[in-house]
């Protein structure tokens, strides 16, 4: 039996149907993919709740760190007063102490020459008062007298390389008390040998050579 041939019109109609079916299939796949992506995004959003808190905590920690850094910078800047110079440290200064007449009788006094010498390379600030570079008298392990036993107003010095400040401190061969007392009310020390040294109150590593003195 001879095979029946399909007309050109029907062939075009079938092609259009196949194309339409293919487009519908592609559209269906796209819709399914969109639904799957949407569900996944929703799940990630729900799970990301804790992550958001973590990010917030991290941001807070970063803010605190920056705040601490700013506070440190403010403190460092606070060391620089109106002159713009920092405080002196052990690399900047040397303390020198001398007693031209290192002996006295009981109830007498000894004059000390105290010197602050700048040995560094840049300018810096130091308290040159009797409460800033402190004369300390000792006997063995016993601290007998200190020049900062009573409150002393600051005497700020701006020092540069080669500068020195020379002052005199008098020890009336007496003993400091826990509370501030004038020299005439302090008890006198007994006869014996004592040792004097000069110490920078702001940095105890800055100290002079010891000077022996005698109360006879």
Secondary structure by P-SEA (a helix, b strand, c coil): cbbbbbcaaaaaaaaaaaaaaaaaaaaaaaaaaaaaaaaaaaaaaaaaaaaaaaaaaaaaaaaaaaaaaaaaaaaaaaacccccccccccccbbbbbbbcccccccccbbbbbbbbbbccccccccccccccbbbbbbccccccccccccccccccccccccbbbbbbbbbccccccccccccccbbbbcbbbbbbbbbccccccccccbbbbbcc
